[in-house]
Every structure is written in C-alpha cells, then in structure tokens.
C-alpha cells in the first residue's frame, strides 16, 4: 500500500478555509467543488501508474491487476464531505462502485454501476469523508481508469456527466463517420435541437477510434446538451479518397446491416448525415451518405436484414438530410442566441464543443458556417411529409 497526496497545497488550504466557513458544503444551494487534487489516496494496486488517472491527460490511465482487492481509498480534506465521484474509463465501461464503512468497520457497497458508459457518476452518502472506489459486487476485472474526479457535496457543476441510455425513440439520428464529424460538419445542430429544444438526439458513429477520442466525443456531446449515450460501430479507422475504395476496406453489406439496424432501433423522425461527396472527399464520409440513402429504404422491408427487423420492427424515416446536398437546400442559421446556453449561439457552442476534441486541435479543421464546407448548408434528400417551406427547421412538418 502507498499513500499519495496530489501537489496542490494552495488549493488544499483554500478548501479547508471554505470547509471551516461553510461546514460540509452540505446546503443544496452551495455548488459542489472538484477537489481531486486535494484528496489523499491509499493505493493497493498499480502504484506506478496511479498518477495517470488524475493528470487530466486522456492518453494515459491507471491500470491495476486482476483482483477483487483492486480498490482505491479516498480521504477528503478535514471537515469536507464527499458528494460523488466521476470516472472516465480507458478501454471499456467497467462495473464499479463506491464503498463506505459500517458501524462494525466493514466496507460495504454504497452504490455501483453496471458498467454501461465510459463516463459515469456515482453519488456518495451524506456525511462521507472516507470511501473506497472498487469493483462492483461480483466483478473481478482490473481497472483501466483514464480519469478520476472527486466532488464535494452540493449542486453538481454542468461538467458532471450523467448519461441516459441510447434512445428508445429518437427525434433526430445523426450518423457520423468519426468522432468530431458530429460537430465539424453539422455545426449548431446538436446545440439547437438537443440543448435548446430538448429533442432526443441519437449520435451514431461508425468508427470507434482510439480511447481518448471516444472520451472526447462524450465531452463534446455533453457540451452540446446531448444526454442520450452515443453508439459506435466496429469499423476500423482508414482513409480513402473514393466511395469504391472505401467499400473495399469496409464490407458494404456489413455497413448496411449496422445502419439499417440503427434506423430500426432508434426510429428517427429525421436522419442527418454526411455530404455524398465526403466533404473534403473522405471515403468514410461518402460511405455514410451512400449507405444512409440505401438503408432508409431497407429499414422498411422485412425481407432485408431480418435479425434487426425481428428485434426492433420496421421503420420508414420521414425526413433525411445530407450535408451540402444540392437538391432542396436549406440554410440553417446557427447564429441565433439560445436560452439554454445563456444567450450563446449554436455556432458559439459548436466552436466550444469542438475544443473538447483535444487530439484534433492541431489539425486544419474548424467549425465554419461559410465556404465550401459550410456546416449550415443541407439538402433534403427524402421527405414523407412534403417539401420544406420555411427552410429553417429540420423538423418542419413533423407532427
């Protein structure tokens, strides 16, 4: 066992002073504070890598051995009480929990997750100042913990992610090739419809990419107001400059199977996806558009991909828009202020959300609602509810 205290004496002193002035931070009106760097940690496994789960670097993580005894004991600064814990996992969702001591001194489960999401939050019982983070009951896996966040009691800040499961019925399904495409090419879509209008927006991404990019995607979506957890396909990351070439890398019928299944599962009123030309010509983007226009037809036929038809039923998508598509074009105004974001525009939030994709900040990509990659320009590829008239709303004519 080793004990670690993060190097932040100034923060600790300020927190102790706050705890003395406002004991326990327990009033619901008080904001919760993130105090990870001021906690003391007792580590029983993986001591060499522990610091990598509090370094705020998504490319590193703490790895323990395979043991039921793989746990982390956390002691808060004197007179402070814990409100909860947020974790971000490196490889896979991990079924984990928090433990506290009972009157007999035994460590008992105080709440656990099923390991469904890569980012999760668990609250702690009122008055907790010492607790353990451990495997959920009957779970024996090692920890691959990318980042750990400890919060005091109080009103949680907006950054704390508490995801809902993927949608049972989506208003909007956004089909993207890679993490970051959802914001680069679709701009203020998610801030407006998920954040402002509270529509159920389901993001589906074909390429799961590497661990840090999956967490970046979650941060981006949360910033936009999306609350339903995204889904990923199993397509390997690859680049080609043509549709035909990309279909030699990805099996066409496997892609159709995935996307048809998603359409049937989420039953979107509006399906939104890439430019048929792949924006700057990316073959994976081209595949998204090409497969989408085929799959909206396949999803309504019970003879096609019968496994998902049996599981979810059939679905006829009322409206489908493609980025930059030349027919029945509409120009979405992402520069309107949004009350949900204190008057910031959808474009402002899109720019902020793209910054969550830390690994992509040294690229030449930017959120732009102008020029040849205009993230506000779309074409109505399919409609079962008539042509657009106002030309400013993906949901025009949707009951």
N, C-alpha and C positions, 0 to 999 in steps of 0.2 A: 504494500500500500504506500502511496506517496500523497503528499498534500501539496496543492498548488494554489497560489493566490495570484490573480492577474495583477500586472503592474499598473495600478491606477489609484495611487494613494489620494490624489487630489479629489477624484470622483468619490472615493470612499468617504473622505472627510465631509464633503458636501452632503452625501446621502445620509450619513449619521446625523448631521445637523438637522436635515429635513425630518428624519425619523424622530428626533427629540422634539422638534417644534410641532410635528404632526404625527403623533404616535400611530404606528401601524399602517399609515396610508389607507385606513380602512373605509373611510367615508366614500360612498359611491360617486360623489361629485369630484373627488380628487382623481387626477389622471394617474394611471399606472406608469411606473418608470421602468425602463430596461436597465437592469443592474448587473448583467452577467460579469462584467469586468471587475466588480467589487465583491463577488462571492468567493467563498473558499470551497475548493473541490477536493474530495478524497477519492482517489482513483485506484481501482483494484485490477485493472487490466488495460493494456495498451498505453502505458505511461509515456512512451517515446513519441506517440502521435497525438496525445490528448490536446495539446495546444492548437492543433489544426482545426478543431471544431469551435474555437472561439476567436479565430483570426480573421473572420469575415472575408475569406477567400474561398470562392466556390470550387476551386480546383484542388483543394486539399480536404482531408477528412480524418477523423479519429476511427481507428479500427481496433476492435478488441478480439479476443479469442472466442471460440465457440464454447460458451459456458453459461449455465443458468446464473452463475455468480457474477456475470459481467454487468456491473452496475456502477453508477456514479453517485456519490453522496454530495449533496449541496448544502452549505451553511450560509445563510444570509447575514449581512452586516447586523450588528447588535441593534435590537429594537425594531427591526424591519420585518415585515411579514410578506410571504410569497403570495402572489396572485395566480401565477400559472407559468407554464413552460411551453415554448415553441421549438420544434425541431425541424431541420431540413436534412433529408437523407440523400446519401450519395448514389447508391446503386438501385435501391428498390424500397418501396414502402415497407416499414418494419413495425411489427406489432409490439408496441412498447407501453409502459405505464409509469405511474408515479406511486411511491410507497411512503408511508409515514409510520412512526412507531406508535403502538397502542400502549395502554396503561401497564402492560406486562413487559414492555420493552421489545416486543416482537415487531418486525417490519411487515406491514400488511398493505395490500393493494388499496390505493385510494382513487383508482380510476385508470383505465387503459383504453387503447385504441385497437382496432382490428388491423391496422397497418394498411389502410386503403390509399393514403395520399402521401406524396413525397414531402409535403409540408403540413404539419399538424400542430394543434394547440391543445393542451390539457390544463384545466383549472386545478387549483390545489385547495384543500380545506382551509377555512378561515383560521387564522392564527398560526399557520405553518411557517416555521423559521428554519427547519432542517428537514430534508426529504431526500429520497433517492429516485433516480431515473434508472429503470431496469426493464428487462424483458417483461412483456405481458404474461399473465399466468399461462403455463403450459407452452411457452415459447422458449426456444433454446438457441436462437441464432446469435451470431456476433453482431456488433454494432458497426455500421459504416455511416457514422454521423458526420454530415458535412458542416452543419452549424447549429449551435445551441443558443437560445435566448431565454433569460430568466426575467420575469416581470414581478413587480410588487403588486399588492392588492390595489384595486381602483379601476377606473374606467380604462379599458384597453385602447391603445392607440390604433389608428387605422391600419398600420403596417402588420398587425397580427392577423394572420390568415387562418380562417376557419371555413373550410371548403364544404359546400354541398356536393353530393354525388353528381355524376353526369346526369343530364336532364332525362326525365321520362318522356317529356314532350317539349321540344324546343320551339321557340318563336323563330329564331334565326340560327342557322348552322353555317359556320364559317369554316370552309375547307382550305387548309393551307399546306404547302409542301414541307416547310421547315419552321422551327421556332424563329421568330422575328418577322416572318412573312405576314403574320396576322396584323401587324401594326404598320409595316412599311408600305404595303400596297392597299390597305383598307382604311388607313388614316383614322378618322374620328368615328368609324362605325361602332366599335365597342364602347367608347366613352358615351356616345349618344344613346345607343339602344340598351346597353346593359346598365351603364351608370346612371344616366338621366331618366330614361323611360322605364327602367326596371324590367325590360323584357328578358326572357330566358334565352341566353346566347350560349350555344354549344360550339366550342372550338375543337376541331378535329385536325390533327397534324400527321401527315403520312410518315415523316422521318422523325424518330425519337431523338436522334443526335446523341451527343455525349451528356454526361450527368449535369455539368454546370449549365448547359443550355436548357435543360428541362426545368431547372430551378429558375433560371432567368425568365422562361416563359411564364411560370406561375406568378412571379413578381410583376411581370408586365400585365397579365390579365387582371390580377388583383387591383393594380393601379387604375385600370380602366373601368372597374366596377363589376367585372365578371365574377360570379360566385359559384357557378357550376364547374366542377373539375373537368379539365380537358381530357381528351383521349388521344392516344398515339397509335399509329400503325407500326408495322415492323419492317419498313423499307430502309435499306442501307443508304447512307448518305453518299451521293455520287453526283457528278456533274456531266451533263452532255449539252450540246447546243441544238438538238433536234428532238422532235417527238419520237420519230422512228428509232433513233439511237437509245433514247431513254427506255423504250419498251423492250429493247434487247437486254437492258440491265434489270428492269423490273418486269415481272411477268404480267402481261396485260390483264389476264383473266383473274389473277390474284388481286390486282388493284381493283378491278370491277367488283370482285367479291367483297373486299373491305368496304368500299364506298357505298355499294348497294346496301350492305348490312347497316352502315351508319345511318343512311337515309331512312331505312325502315325502323331502326331503333329509335331515332330522335324525332322523326316525323315533323320536320321543319315546315313552317309556313313560307319561309324564304331561305333559299340556299345561295350562298355567296362564295365565289372562288376566283381563281387567277385569270389573268389575261390569256386568251388562247395562244398568243404569241410568246408567252412566257416572260412578260415584262421585258427584261433585257435579253431574252432568248433562252432562259434556263429550261432544259428539257423536263425537269421535275415539275416546274410550274405549268408547262404545257400539258403534262400528263394530268394534273389536277383538273384543268379546264376540259380536256378531251374526255376524261373518264366521267366527270360530273354530268356532261350532257348525254352521255350514253346511260349512265346509272339512273338518272331521273326517269328514263323510260323503263329500264329493267326493274326498278323498285316496285312498279305497279303490276308486274307479271308473276304469277305464282309458279310458272314453269322455270323461272330463272333464279338461280341460287336458292334452291328450296330450303336449305337449312335456316337461313335468316328469315325467310318467308314464314316458316313454321314457328320460329321463335318470336318474331315481332309483328307478323302480319305484313300486308302490302301498304304502300304509301305513294300517293300521287302529289308531287311537290307543286304547290300553287304558283310560286314565282321563283325564278332563278336568274341571278345577275352575274355577269362576268366582268372583271376589271378590264377597262379600256375597250370593251366590245363595241363595234362600230354601229350596231343596229339599236334603235330605240334608246338612244343615250340619255342619261340624266346626269346632272352635275350636282353633287351633294355639297351643301355649304357647311363645312366643318368649322367655320369661324363664328358660329353663334354661341353666346355665353350659355353655360349650363349651370343651373341652380345646384345640382348635386355636387359640383366641383367649385362652389363659391364664386361663380361667375367666370371661371376659366373656360375657354372654348374647347370643343372637341379636338381641334388641332393642337392646342396647347397641351392637352392631356396625352395625345398621341406622341408628341415630341418627348414628354416626360416619361411615358411608358417605354419608348424605345431605348431610353437611357438605362432601363433595367436589363437590357441585353448587353451586359458589360463586355462580354467577349467580342462583340461586334462593333465596339466604339471606334476602333482604329481602321475600320473599313471605309469605303467611299459612300456607303448607303446613308440616306437621310429620309426623314418623313417630309414629303413635298406634295403640296396640293396645287402644283403647277408643272409645266413642262411635259416631256414625253412619258413620264411615269406617274402622272397626276393621280394621287390617291383618292381624289374626289370624283373621278370620272368612271362611270359604269354603263353597261348596256344590258337591257332587259332581254335575255335570251329566250325565256319561256314565261308565259302567263296563262293561267286558267281563269283569271278574274278580270281580264280586259287590260288594255294598254294604260300606261301611266298618263295622267293629265296634269297634275300639279308638278310633277317631275322633281320632287324634293323629299321623297319618303319611300324607302324600300317596301313599306307595309301599306302603301296606298291600295285601297280596295280590298284589303284583307279584313274580314269581319272581326 
